[in-house]
């Protein structure tokens, strides 16, 4: 694997904060899934639990990969006015990056998106009826990833947003074999 070439792809997309990770080191925890179920307004949508693998299946999924990249996106925002346009642009760039790496011979390339899937204004709420299955991707949290621990373990900073407006951190994970 030519990591320098992949890093060039990442930088060409405008992402400057990223770290390589062994996917076996991604922290997968049941508490993350419970927080999705009880506390997230996106629970039940097409790329969110319960439309995702079980916590154990998520652990097994990460074990199938040899390389991953944690990508940190930052934006100053008002938590009462989520920057949807910015998030949509980031999703487009991340999907483009995933596709470029796939076409470069890494057929298992898979993106855990930086946000819950928000491609459609009206989500049918299940994978079978998803209107854009090709682009729809789960977030790391939808795959039970303890994002705080995983990000800190690779040496990146991430904090809970305590003030408003403030810098928010969105995390994507791109898996590559």
For each residue, the residues with C-beta under 8 A, 3 or more apart:
1: 6 67 106 176
2: 5 6
3: 6 7 20 67
4: 7 8
5: 2 8 9 104
6: 1 2 3 9 10 69 101 104 176
7: 3 4 10 11 18
8: 4 5 11 12
9: 5 6 12 13 97 100 101 104
10: 6 7 13 15 18 69 71 97
11: 7 8 14 15 16
12: 8 9
13: 9 10 93 94 96 97
14: 11 93
15: 10 11 18 71 73 93 97
16: 11
17: 71 72 73 74 156
18: 7 10 15 69 70 71 72
19: 69 70 154 155 156
20: 3 67 68 69 154
21: 25 26 67 68 69 70 150 153 154 173
22: 25 66 67 68
23: 26 62 63 64 65 66 67 68 175
24: 62 63
25: 21 22 150 153
26: 21 23 62 68 145 150 173
27: 145 146 149 150 153
28: 32 55 58 59 62 143 144 145 146
29: 32 33 55 144 145 146 149
30: 33 34 55 144
31: 34 35 146
32: 28 29 35 36 141 144 145 146 147
33: 29 30 36 37 49 55 144
34: 30 31 37 38
35: 31 32 38 39 40 141
36: 32 33 39 40 43 48 49 141 142
37: 33 34 40 43 49 50
38: 34 35 43
39: 35 36
40: 35 36 37 43 48 116 141
41:
42: 45 48 116
43: 36 37 38 40 48 49
44: 48 49 50 51 125
45: 42 48 51 116 117 123 125
46: 51 117 123 124 125 126 127 129 130 136
47: 51 52 113 116 117 127 130 136 137 138 139 142
48: 36 40 42 43 44 45 51 52 116 117 138 139 142
49: 33 36 37 43 44 52 142
50: 37 44
51: 44 45 46 47 48 126 127
52: 47 48 49 58 138 142 143
53: 57 58 61 143
54: 57 58
55: 28 29 30 33 58 59 144
56: 59 60
57: 53 54 60 61
58: 28 52 53 54 55 61 62 143 144 145
59: 28 55 56 62 63 144
60: 56 57 63 64
61: 53 57 58 64 65 143
62: 23 24 26 28 58 59 65 68 175
63: 23 24 59 60
64: 23 60 61 108 177
65: 23 61 62 68 108 175 176 177
66: 22 23 176 177
67: 1 3 20 21 22 23 175 176 177
68: 20 21 22 23 26 62 65 173 174 175 176
69: 6 10 18 19 20 21 173 174 176
70: 18 19 21 150 151 154 156 171 172 173
71: 10 15 17 18 94 114 171 172 173 174
72: 17 18 151 156 158 169 170 171
73: 15 17 90 114 169 170 171 172
74: 17 167 168 169 170
75: 83 86 167 168 170
76: 165 166 167 168
77: 81 82 83 86 165 166 167 168
78: 81 164 165
79: 82 161 164 165 166 168
80: 164
81: 77 78
82: 77 79 87
83: 75 77 86 87
84: 87 88 118
85: 88 89
86: 75 77 83 89 90
87: 82 83 84 90 91 114 115 118 170
88: 84 85 91 92 118
89: 85 86 92 93
90: 73 86 87 93 94 114 115 170 172
91: 87 88 94 95 113 114 115 118 119 135 137
92: 88 89 95 96
93: 13 14 15 89 90 96 97
94: 13 71 90 91 97 98 111 113 114 172 174
95: 91 92 98 99 111 135 137
96: 13 92 93 99 100
97: 9 10 13 15 93 94 100 101 111 174
98: 94 95 101 102 109 110 111 174
99: 95 96 102 103
100: 9 96 97 103 104
101: 6 9 97 98 104 106 109 174 176
102: 98 99 106 107 109
103: 99 100
104: 5 6 9 100 101
105:
106: 1 101 102 109 176 177
107: 102 177
108: 64 65 175 176 177
109: 98 101 102 106 174 175 176 177
110: 98 137 174 175
111: 94 95 97 98 137 172 173 174 175
112: 137 138 139 140 142 143 145 172 173 174 175
113: 47 91 94 116 117 137 138 139 172
114: 71 73 87 90 91 94 139 170 171 172
115: 87 90 91 118 139 170
116: 40 42 45 47 48 113 138 139 142
117: 45 46 47 48 113 123 136 137 138 139
118: 84 87 88 91 115
119: 91 131 132 135 136
120: 123 131 132
121:
122:
123: 45 46 117 120 130
124: 46 129 130 131
125: 44 45 46 129
126: 46 51 129 130
127: 46 47 51 130 133 136
128:
129: 46 124 125 126
130: 46 47 123 124 126 127 133 136
131: 119 120 124
132: 119 120 135 136
133: 127 130 136
134:
135: 91 95 119 132
136: 46 47 117 119 127 130 132 133
137: 47 91 95 110 111 112 113 117
138: 47 48 52 112 113 116 117 142 143
139: 47 48 112 113 114 115 116 117 142 143
140: 112 143 145 147 150 171 172 173
141: 32 35 36 40 144 145 147
142: 36 47 48 49 52 112 116 138 139
143: 28 52 53 58 61 112 138 139 140
144: 28 29 30 32 33 55 58 59 141
145: 26 27 28 29 32 58 112 140 141 150 173
146: 27 28 29 31 32 149 150
147: 32 140 141 150 151 158 171
148: 151 152 158
149: 27 29 146 152 153
150: 21 25 26 27 70 140 145 146 147 153 154 171 173
151: 70 72 147 148 154 156 157 158 169 171
152: 148 149 155 156 157 158
153: 21 25 27 149 150
154: 19 20 21 70 150 151
155: 19 152
156: 17 19 70 72 151 152
157: 151 152 169
158: 72 147 148 151 152 169 171
159: 162 169
160:
161: 79 164 166 167 168
162: 159 166
163: 166
164: 78 79 80 161
165: 76 77 78 79
166: 76 77 79 161 162 163
167: 74 75 76 77 161
168: 74 75 76 77 79 161
169: 72 73 74 151 157 158 159
170: 72 73 74 75 87 90 114 115
171: 70 71 72 73 114 140 147 150 151 158
172: 70 71 73 90 94 111 112 113 114 140
173: 21 26 68 69 70 71 111 112 140 145 150
174: 68 69 71 94 97 98 101 109 110 111 112
175: 23 62 65 67 68 108 109 110 111 112
176: 1 6 65 66 67 68 69 101 106 108 109
177: 64 65 66 67 106 107 108 109
